[in-house]
C-alpha cells in the first residue's frame, strides 16, 4: 500500500515540513562554520605566509628555462653520470624509459649483465 499526502493528518505534514527545514538549517550551519573558519584562518595568517609572494615565486620558477640535454642512449647517460634520469629532469625521454615507471636509464642489475 502506497502512502500519499491524503493519508497524513495536517499536523504530520507540518511536522515533516519542520524536520526538512531543520535538516536544511543543519547543513547551512555546517557550511557557515566552515566558511567562518576559513575566513579567520585567511585573515590571521602570519606575515611569512604571504601567498601572493609565494605565487609569484612559483611562477618565476616555472618560467625559468631548464637546460636542454639530449642523451642518445642510456650508455651515454651512464657514462656521463646522469643516470638514472627521473621524469621532469633534463634529458628524460620516454624512449629511454623501458618500463615507463618514470625513471629512465635505471642501473642494470648484476644478474641481467
Secondary structure, 3 states (H helix, E strand, C coil): CCCCHHHCCHHHHHHHHHHHHHHHHHHHHHHHHHHHHHHHHHHCCCHHHCHHHHHHHHHHHHHCCCCCCCCCCHHHHHHCCCCCEECCCCCCCHHHCCCCCCEECCCCCHHHC
